[in-house]
Amino acid sequence: MGDGIYVKGLNAWFGETKVLAGIDLTVAPNAVTAIIGPSGCGKSTFIRCLNRMHETINGARVSGSVLLNGEDLYGPGVDPVEVRRRVGMVFQKPNPFPTMSVFDNVAAGLRLGGVRKRSVLQEEVERALRHAALWDEVKDDLDKSGVSLSGGQQQRLCIARALAVEPQILLMDEPCSALDPIATAKIEDLVHDLKKELTIAIVNHNMQQAARVSEWTGFFLMGELVEFGATREMFTTPRESRTEDYITGRFG
């Protein structure tokens, strides 16, 4: 079973510029929560706050709380590196480590965590690649460079890399925006399978995809959470006129 994330009073800044204001939102366990909204509305910043990636940018800061299993990920003494192991992330553009093989890409996080035994690494790499629906396509090419794969395969390799360290949460920032429709369909099928074991938050600019893959949706606008609720209801009977305007394409 996955775990939920409970966000309370989350604010975020880049230097003096406030980019998120008072966000309260629950990322439900074993479900997909879509984060939608026009460019520059704070979607990516929001999910980067969930695994303490936001603070890696110079001058960026966060206030409020992000609770996982009742523990505030921003609490005193919490190790951000450990947070990023528990809360994995997949980015918009596939980013395999260019100098590494397929195998080493997936094993990287395990080695960082102290796993040295070759047999254990082999077992875990195979498990992660199977989990990411990639094993059958690459099992004979594990020594090839990760960047020699197609775009869709590279993105699934990045998902396998995130899954290898067994996170509780998987964050995805527009994971299909650089992919063709066939590769996109594979990632959507994969997301559907992964939520049985994980909790997933996915940033989407594609309304149809958000409607297809998620159970819950949050609509962000200018750093605020305008509306949050069940995806089906939000896409058919939104409560807020601004949500309706965005979903029907009147702006954004």
C-alpha positions in Angstrom: 0.0 0.0 0.0 1.2 3.5 -0.8 1.0 6.4 1.7 -0.7 9.7 1.3 0.9 13.1 1.5 -0.9 15.8 3.5 0.1 19.4 2.6 -0.9 22.2 5.0 -0.3 25.9 4.5 2.4 25.5 1.9 4.1 28.7 0.7 7.1 28.9 -1.7 9.3 31.6 -2.9 12.0 32.2 -5.5 14.0 35.0 -3.7 11.4 37.7 -2.9 8.8 36.4 -5.4 6.1 34.3 -3.8 5.1 31.5 -6.2 2.8 29.4 -4.0 0.3 30.7 -1.4 -1.3 28.8 1.4 -1.8 25.4 -0.4 -3.8 22.8 1.5 -4.0 19.5 -0.5 -4.1 15.8 0.1 -2.3 13.4 -2.3 -4.4 10.3 -1.7 -2.7 6.9 -1.2 -2.8 4.4 -4.0 -4.4 6.9 -6.5 -3.2 9.4 -9.1 -3.6 13.1 -8.3 -3.3 15.3 -11.3 -2.1 18.9 -10.9 -3.4 21.1 -13.8 -3.2 24.8 -14.6 -1.6 27.2 -17.1 2.1 27.6 -17.5 3.7 29.5 -14.6 0.9 28.8 -12.2 3.1 26.9 -9.7 2.4 23.3 -10.6 6.0 22.2 -10.9 7.1 24.2 -7.9 4.3 22.5 -5.9 5.5 18.9 -6.7 9.1 19.9 -6.2 8.2 21.1 -2.7 6.9 17.5 -2.0 10.3 16.0 -2.1 12.4 19.1 -1.1 13.7 19.7 -4.6 12.6 23.3 -4.5 15.1 24.3 -1.9 18.0 23.1 -4.2 17.5 26.3 -6.2 19.5 29.2 -5.0 17.4 31.7 -3.0 14.3 29.3 -3.0 12.5 28.7 0.3 9.4 27.0 1.6 7.1 27.4 4.6 4.2 25.2 5.8 4.2 21.4 6.3 4.3 18.3 4.1 3.3 15.2 6.1 4.2 11.7 5.0 3.2 9.0 7.5 2.6 11.8 10.0 6.1 13.0 9.7 6.7 16.6 8.6 9.2 16.3 5.7 10.3 19.9 6.6 10.7 19.1 10.3 14.0 19.7 12.2 16.6 17.0 11.6 14.9 15.5 8.5 17.5 14.5 5.9 16.4 15.9 2.5 18.4 13.1 0.7 16.3 10.5 2.5 13.1 12.4 1.7 14.1 12.2 -2.0 14.6 8.5 -1.7 11.1 8.0 -0.2 9.5 10.5 -2.7 10.8 9.7 -6.2 10.6 12.1 -9.1 10.4 11.8 -12.9 11.0 14.9 -15.0 9.4 16.3 -18.1 12.4 15.5 -20.4 13.8 12.0 -20.0 17.2 12.4 -18.3 19.2 9.1 -18.2 22.7 9.6 -16.9 24.4 9.9 -20.3 27.7 8.2 -19.4 26.0 5.2 -17.9 24.6 1.9 -19.2 20.9 0.9 -18.9 21.9 -1.3 -15.9 24.0 1.4 -14.2 21.3 4.0 -14.6 18.8 1.8 -12.6 21.5 0.7 -10.1 22.7 4.3 -9.4 20.4 5.0 -6.5 20.9 1.5 -5.0 24.7 2.0 -5.1 24.3 5.4 -3.5 22.4 3.6 -0.7 25.2 1.2 -0.1 24.2 -1.8 -2.1 27.4 -3.4 -3.5 26.6 -7.1 -4.0 26.3 -7.8 -7.7 23.6 -10.5 -7.3 21.4 -8.1 -5.3 21.9 -5.3 -7.8 21.0 -7.6 -10.7 17.8 -8.7 -8.9 16.8 -5.2 -8.0 17.5 -3.8 -11.4 15.4 -6.5 -13.1 12.6 -5.9 -10.6 12.6 -2.1 -11.3 12.8 -2.6 -15.1 9.9 -5.1 -14.9 8.0 -2.7 -12.7 8.5 0.1 -15.3 7.4 -2.3 -18.1 10.8 -2.1 -19.8 12.5 -5.3 -19.0 11.5 -7.3 -22.1 12.7 -4.5 -24.4 16.1 -4.0 -22.8 17.1 -7.3 -21.1 19.6 -8.1 -23.9 21.0 -4.5 -24.0 21.7 -3.8 -20.3 25.3 -2.7 -21.1 24.2 -0.3 -23.8 24.1 3.5 -23.0 20.9 4.7 -21.5 20.7 7.5 -24.0 20.7 5.0 -26.9 17.1 4.0 -26.1 14.1 5.7 -27.8 12.5 8.7 -26.0 9.7 6.6 -24.5 12.1 3.9 -23.4 14.4 6.6 -21.8 11.4 7.9 -19.8 10.5 4.4 -18.6 14.2 3.9 -17.7 14.0 7.1 -15.6 10.8 5.7 -13.9 12.7 2.4 -13.3 15.6 4.4 -11.8 13.1 6.1 -9.4 11.4 2.8 -8.5 14.6 1.0 -7.8 15.0 2.5 -4.4 11.4 1.6 -3.5 9.9 5.0 -2.9 6.5 5.4 -1.2 5.5 8.3 -3.5 6.2 8.9 -7.2 6.0 12.5 -8.5 5.9 13.0 -12.3 6.3 16.4 -13.9 4.6 16.3 -17.4 6.3 12.9 -18.1 4.8 12.5 -21.6 5.2 16.1 -22.9 8.3 15.1 -25.0 6.8 11.7 -26.2 4.8 10.5 -29.2 1.3 9.1 -28.7 2.4 5.5 -28.6 5.0 6.1 -26.0 2.5 8.3 -24.1 0.0 5.5 -24.0 2.6 3.1 -22.6 3.4 5.6 -19.8 -0.3 6.0 -19.0 -0.8 2.3 -18.8 2.2 2.1 -16.5 0.9 4.8 -14.2 -2.4 2.9 -14.0 -0.5 -0.2 -12.9 1.9 1.5 -10.5 -0.8 3.1 -8.4 -1.7 -0.3 -7.0 1.5 -0.1 -5.0 2.4 3.6 -5.0 0.9 7.0 -4.5 1.3 9.2 -7.6 1.1 13.0 -8.2 1.4 14.0 -11.9 1.6 17.5 -13.4 -0.3 17.7 -16.6 -0.9 20.4 -19.2 -2.8 17.9 -21.3 -6.4 17.9 -20.1 -7.4 14.7 -21.8 -4.5 12.9 -20.1 -5.3 14.3 -16.7 -8.9 13.1 -17.1 -7.7 9.6 -18.2 -5.1 8.9 -15.6 -6.2 10.5 -12.4 -8.8 10.0 -9.6 -8.2 13.4 -8.1 -7.3 16.8 -9.6 -6.1 20.1 -8.3 -6.4 23.2 -10.4 -3.7 25.8 -9.8 -3.8 29.4 -10.9 -1.2 32.1 -10.1 0.2 30.2 -7.2 -3.1 29.4 -5.6 -5.1 26.2 -5.5 -8.4 27.3 -7.0 -10.2 23.9 -6.8 -9.5 20.4 -5.7 -11.8 17.3 -6.0 -12.6 14.1 -7.8 -11.4 14.3 -11.4 -14.7 13.1 -12.9 -16.6 15.8 -11.1 -14.1 18.6 -11.8 -14.1 17.8 -15.5 -17.9 17.6 -15.8 -19.3 20.0 -13.1 -16.5 22.2 -11.8 -17.5 24.4 -8.8 -15.4 27.4 -9.8 -16.0 29.4 -13.0 -12.2 29.8 -13.4 -11.8 26.1 -13.4 -14.5 25.7 -16.0 -12.9 28.5 -18.1 -9.6 26.6 -18.0 -10.9 23.1 -18.7 -13.1 24.3 -21.6 -10.1 26.2 -23.1 -11.3 29.7 -22.6 -8.0 30.7 -21.2 -4.5 29.1 -20.6 
